[in-house]
Amino acid sequence: MNILPKKSWHVRNKDNVARVRRDEAQAAEEEQEVQRRVERAEQEARTEHLRQKSRAALQQSGGWKDEGEGGERGGEGSGGVVEHLNLFPLEESSGKKGNAEYLKDQKDEKEREERAIGLLVSLGPQPGTEVTPWYMKTGHEEEKDEEKEKEKDNKGKRLPLSQEEKEKRDRRLKDMLDPLKEMKKALAVKDRKEHKSKEKRDRGERRSSGGESSIERLRAERLQREAEEKRRAQALLDQMNGTGKEKERPRETEEREMPYNSAYFPELARKRQRKDRNAWRDGIF
């Protein structure tokens, strides 16, 4: 077994191990070279795509004239302006532009705020507050102005109330200021409180009476159990001391009443013993 690693065909031979490592390194280098070529090709393809895209954008804008394979900048021979190569003309041309209406509203709002705080002062009237002189107004405009003034005056004045509305208002005022109504409300609150307190008191009494009856019943049962246990204990002591019932005179047992011999009739002897034991227990209790 020790000479196997020295064989030329063995996998653990030093020469074979070195050869395998060399082959693995060579395969890794070849794979890296293939990957590098693929990345280089992809990069060149992307660059060419961007160039074509920029040329198309310049042709659309008129700054590039394609003549042959190489192409030529527009206006180069005729003294045109030479510009730098822009790779993203479409993105710049389609850039975000502000909303004109929104910007105008922001500007007007800023001017109003500045006029309100006195920062912006103008000699003429403020925008939106121009007043047309009377000599330039037409008859229709004068009628409109008169109607507006009448509406303002009517808004400032209260309309006259009808008789029914006056009665309703007086009735509400009397109800609100009636002292009898306040007294009734206070009495109703007091009655509710008294009724609630009475209900609580009745519930407490019922609960206490029920608790007392249950306690009395449990106490009576306990006393009865104690008396019974005391009677049994006293009877047992009297029987042990011989001071209980008078002993009956021993009488001669007949042959028929004598117990069976356990040697001949064990089952009958056990029955007789159980019977005597039960009779003794009944006599005690």
URHUMO-V926099 format. One record per residue. N is the residue number from 1. BURIAL is + if it has 16 or more other ideal C-beta (glycine too) atoms within 10 Angstrom, else -. Layout:
BEGIN
N|BURIAL ; N|BURIAL
END
This chain:
BEGIN
1|- ; 2|- ; 3|- ; 4|- ; 5|- ; 6|- ; 7|- ; 8|- ; 9|- ; 10|- ; 11|- ; 12|- ; 13|- ; 14|- ; 15|- ; 16|- ; 17|- ; 18|- ; 19|- ; 20|- ; 21|- ; 22|- ; 23|- ; 24|- ; 25|- ; 26|- ; 27|- ; 28|- ; 29|- ; 30|- ; 31|- ; 32|- ; 33|- ; 34|- ; 35|- ; 36|- ; 37|- ; 38|- ; 39|- ; 40|- ; 41|- ; 42|- ; 43|- ; 44|- ; 45|- ; 46|- ; 47|- ; 48|- ; 49|- ; 50|- ; 51|- ; 52|- ; 53|- ; 54|+ ; 55|- ; 56|- ; 57|+ ; 58|+ ; 59|- ; 60|- ; 61|- ; 62|- ; 63|+ ; 64|+ ; 65|- ; 66|- ; 67|- ; 68|- ; 69|- ; 70|- ; 71|- ; 72|- ; 73|- ; 74|+ ; 75|- ; 76|- ; 77|- ; 78|- ; 79|- ; 80|- ; 81|- ; 82|- ; 83|- ; 84|- ; 85|- ; 86|- ; 87|- ; 88|- ; 89|+ ; 90|- ; 91|- ; 92|- ; 93|- ; 94|- ; 95|- ; 96|- ; 97|- ; 98|- ; 99|- ; 100|- ; 101|- ; 102|- ; 103|- ; 104|- ; 105|- ; 106|- ; 107|- ; 108|- ; 109|- ; 110|- ; 111|- ; 112|- ; 113|- ; 114|- ; 115|- ; 116|- ; 117|- ; 118|- ; 119|- ; 120|- ; 121|- ; 122|- ; 123|- ; 124|- ; 125|- ; 126|- ; 127|- ; 128|- ; 129|- ; 130|- ; 131|- ; 132|- ; 133|- ; 134|- ; 135|- ; 136|- ; 137|- ; 138|- ; 139|- ; 140|- ; 141|- ; 142|- ; 143|- ; 144|- ; 145|- ; 146|- ; 147|- ; 148|- ; 149|- ; 150|- ; 151|- ; 152|- ; 153|- ; 154|- ; 155|- ; 156|- ; 157|- ; 158|- ; 159|- ; 160|- ; 161|- ; 162|- ; 163|- ; 164|- ; 165|- ; 166|- ; 167|- ; 168|- ; 169|- ; 170|- ; 171|- ; 172|- ; 173|- ; 174|- ; 175|- ; 176|- ; 177|- ; 178|- ; 179|- ; 180|- ; 181|- ; 182|- ; 183|- ; 184|- ; 185|- ; 186|- ; 187|- ; 188|- ; 189|- ; 190|- ; 191|- ; 192|- ; 193|- ; 194|- ; 195|- ; 196|- ; 197|- ; 198|- ; 199|- ; 200|- ; 201|- ; 202|- ; 203|- ; 204|- ; 205|- ; 206|- ; 207|- ; 208|- ; 209|- ; 210|- ; 211|- ; 212|- ; 213|- ; 214|- ; 215|- ; 216|- ; 217|- ; 218|- ; 219|- ; 220|- ; 221|- ; 222|- ; 223|- ; 224|- ; 225|- ; 226|- ; 227|- ; 228|- ; 229|- ; 230|- ; 231|- ; 232|- ; 233|- ; 234|- ; 235|- ; 236|- ; 237|- ; 238|- ; 239|- ; 240|- ; 241|- ; 242|- ; 243|- ; 244|- ; 245|- ; 246|- ; 247|- ; 248|- ; 249|- ; 250|- ; 251|- ; 252|- ; 253|- ; 254|- ; 255|- ; 256|- ; 257|- ; 258|- ; 259|- ; 260|- ; 261|- ; 262|- ; 263|- ; 264|- ; 265|- ; 266|- ; 267|- ; 268|- ; 269|- ; 270|- ; 271|- ; 272|- ; 273|- ; 274|- ; 275|- ; 276|- ; 277|- ; 278|- ; 279|- ; 280|- ; 281|- ; 282|- ; 283|- ; 284|- ; 285|-
END
